[in-house]
Amino acid sequence: MFTLKNATLEVELLDPIADSARFGPRYCTGGYIFQVTDAAQGPLMSGPTFPDAFDWFNGQGIPDAFNLAPLKAAEGDTAMILGIGLCDLKKNVIVEPCQWQVEQGENQIKFTTQHTFEDWSVELVRVVKLINRTIRSETEVRNTGKRFLPISWFPHPFYPHPTTDELLKLNIPVSFGKSTGYVQAESGFIARKDWPWSGGHYQALDHGATNSLVVIQRHPTLGQVTATCSYVPTFFPIWGNTITFSWEPFFERTVAPGQGASWTIDYDF
């Protein structure tokens, strides 16, 4: 693994080569934040099976994904998934992983890869920075090919459940219909419903936001943490099971040849 560390936080990131056994065709392999540890309080992130087990689909920590917009071949089940490589969609396996150039500095790690598949050519750059108690995740995509490039990306941070039923509060107005797992509390937080749960609960949020997203997240160790996205989410679901809770604000664009897109998330601990 790669590590970023200061006096109060340690950030562990998976190594695309040394940790290849932990990857599958779901999460981006460059810039995958596996765990965040407070020097005094211990591990701060969780996962759907954490700490008892790990598998590539469930993941843990703060992974992110491009897998819902695979670049498909004209025939067959082969596709290029940004940040992962050539995949067999039917068998759900990585056929040929992308090659990352990794540059580690004192306070940041930069991952760069180039995808070429049929008429697509894409340059992808991921940078993870540790700034005091802020972890900044930066993503840049450049379309260097001949075809329009669809991007559908989402972060999937996994938080341990707080001691209160309150989970998260947003700076944008949201609503949702009847839910098996969630309710909007008077405090403005989205809260757990009928806790303890017996399984997983997924809920898409309706919103008409025009400004960038800020998430206030209850945390059992730190009390409260925040995250700030540089973008307005399109699709925005939340999900949790008995172990962990997560939110997934999607960044979606279609990038023309010769053009690019970039975005960031700051996780403040």
Secondary structure, 3 states (H helix, E strand, C coil): CEEEECCCEEEEECCCCCCHHHCCCCCCCCCCEEEEEECCCEECCCCCCCCCCCCCCCCCCECEECCCCCEECCCCCEEEECCCEEEECCCCEEEEECCCEEEECCCEEEEEEEEEECCEEEEEEEEEEEECCEEEEEEEEEECCCCCEEEEEEECCEEECCCCCEEEEECCCEECCCCCCEEECCCCCEEECCCCCCCCEEEECEECCCCCCEEEEEECCCEEEEEEECCCCCCCEEEECCCEEEECCCEEEEECCCCEEEEEEEEEC
